[in-house]
């Protein structure tokens, strides 16, 4: 029998804690540094917060960034009890996390009612689940121009 990785065990315990407290789905995540020190933990809190973005990975990323006073987690590792959904995957990429370990797969999540597959199909262009329509692009580009001209500041 294979022994569970110690960090994955902690991610799994975060998921269990969230279920026991009825905070959200069966998902947990932790972020560790290169020395193996746990920087932050998170469990799904969608039900507790009434926030559809309060996924375990997002919670762990927010906590790590706040603790470290940075948005760049490029030297950190994320462990998740389940393969990240498209939203979490995007947040992981924006945070510059380069290594993610996960336990259960997106297919496992689908089997218990989570619908990541709809989002993946929308991204691929195979299924349209929302309407996206461009309007007033030139007017909105004005603020981009100001931002670029002022090196990332408006004033």
C-alpha positions, 0 to 999 in steps of 0.5 A: 500500500502506498503511503499518502504524501504528507502534504496531500494528507494535509490538503485532504484534512482541510477538505474534511474539515470543510465538510464537517463544518458544512462550509462547502464541497470536499476540497482542500488545498495547501501552499508550501515553500521550497523548504516544505514549510506550510504557508497557507491552507484552505478549504472550500467555503462556497456554502459558508460565504455564499461566494462561488469563488471561495474554492480551496485553492483560491482561499489558500492563494489569497491567504498566502499572498496576504501573509507574504505581502505579494501576488507572486507565488512563483517559488511555492508549491500547491497541493490540492485534494482535487484537480483544480477547476478552470477558475482555480487553474487560472488563479494558480497561473496568475499567481505564478505557481509552477508546481501543483499536485492533486489527488482526485481528478476532474472526472472524479469530481464530475461523478459526484455532481461538480460541473467543471466539464461544462466550463472546459467545453465552453473554453474549447468552444464546444458548448456555449453556456454564456453570451460574450459580446464586445461593446465600446472597445475604443472607449475602454481602451482609453484607460489602457492607454493612460495606464501604459503611458503612466507606467501602471498608474493613472495619476 
